[in-house]
C-alpha cells in the first residue's frame, strides 16, 4: 500500500513510497525448566530455587507450575504469572530476544512445606504457559515443559544419601590418584631405560 496527500492547491506527492504488511500465523510458546535440571530427592520442608525460561512471538500471558503427587493423584496448580504480571515473590524478567520472539526468565523460591508432603511421596511437576492470543474470547491451549520428579525423603535419608555420594566420590578420586601414580612410575622407568640404552 502507499499513502497519498493532496495540498490546498491540488498538488499530490509524486513519489509515493510503497509499504507492505506481512501477516504471520501466531506461533505457540515454548517453556523450559532450567533448575532443577533433573529428578531430585528433597525433604518435605525443602525450598527449591526454581528457574525457568519461556518465549513467544507476541508475549506470555500466564505461567503455571503444575504438580501431581503420585499415588493419590492429588493435584496442585500454582499461578506464577497471570495477566502477564508475576505473582508475589516471583521474578519475571524480559530478556534479550528478537523482533520475532520475546523471551522471559522466571525465578521463584518454591517451598514444599505448604504441600504437607511426607517421606515416601513422589511429586511430578512441569511448567505450563499460555500466550496472549485472544480472538473473540478464544485462547490457545497451554504448552507444557518436560516433566520432572521429586522424591520426598527424611532428613536422615538425605544425609545418608549425601554421605554415600561423598564416599563414592572419594573412592573415585583415590582410584584416579593410584592410576596417576602408576603412570608417573612407568614414565620414570621408561626415561631411565631410554637413558641407559647405547
Secondary structure, DSSP 8 states (H G I E B T S, - for coil): -B---B-TTS-B-SS--B-----------EEEEEES-S-EEE-TT-EEEEEEEEEESS-EEEEEEEEEEETT--EEEEEEEETTEE-TTEEEEEEEEETTEEEEEEEEEEESGGG---TT-EEEEEEEEEE---BTTB----EE---EEEEE--HHHHHHHHHHHHHHHHHHHHHHHHHHHHHHHHHHHHHHHHHH--
